[in-house]
Amino acid sequence: MRNFLKSVNRIVVKIGTSSLIHPNGKINLDGIDQLAFVLTDLRNQGKEILLVSSGAIGVGMAKLMISQRPCEIPLQQAVAAVGQAELMQIYNQRFLRYSQQTAQVLLTRDVVDFPESRSNVINTLEQLLAMGILPIINENDTVAVDEMDHTRKFGDNDELSAIVSQLVKADVLIMLSDIDGFYSENPTKNKHAVLYSTVSVINQTLLDQASGEGSRFGTGGMVSKLKAAQRVLAEKSTMVLANGRPPRIIFDILAGKEVGTLFKGEKYE
């Protein structure tokens, strides 16, 4: 049992596009509703929750009935602009069903790189948490190209979630993806792949084992998740990578159950 997770208070949850969009490209409304239910219940328990949500382009593709992720940067940004508005409308609707107020926070790399704007971001997030409001954070895809297909990466929200965890000094980052955790090999290609229960150091061997691109709706892969874990471990914090279908797995994680892969540099009880 990972008993220390029972007492964490400040939690960053990152939800990937694959957990928000069905394989057929339609929006996973049931998954979003479950996520709103789980996070609101955690708020009702007195925990501080921040949600880093991908999905702007995926939701935009669904809204505009586009089957393939666009390659051109202006088109990506236009699709993201449509998708971000739609995604927040869905989030607001589902969270308000459980009487939980949310706020949208859109970030770009320069905001967290410069001390004054970084301080403003921290102050905003801290104030929202103090007011009992749940921040929903994403990169501002309509003006930032770092997350798109350029070489200078902000990340694909995996790194962003780790940075947010660092900014607010979160107790744990829960990263929800479409895979049960970190495996020794790709489990879809090798049925004998081993799921790592705990990882304490990210080395080149592990990075070499992580391969593959994200889905056609998102950009993330396992390498980006390991790099996010690397940042979390450098801050002497904790991350859990688990399958976000269904989001109720968050309850199991915070109950200390051995689900997903725990990234933690020190011993735990």
Secondary structure, DSSP 8 states (H G I E B T S, - for coil): --GGGGG--EEEEEE-HHHHB-TTS-B-HHHHHHHHHHHHHHHHTT-EEEEEE--HHHHHHHHHT--S---SHHHHHHHHHHHHHHHHHHHHHHHHHTT--EEEEEE-HHHHHSHHHHHHHHHHHHHHHHTT-EEEEEE-TTT--TTTTSSS---SSHHHHHHHHHHHT-SEEEEEESSSS-BSS-TTT-TT--B-SEE----HHHHHH------SS----HHHHHHHHHHHHHTT-EEEEEE-SSTTHHHHHHTT---SEEEESS---
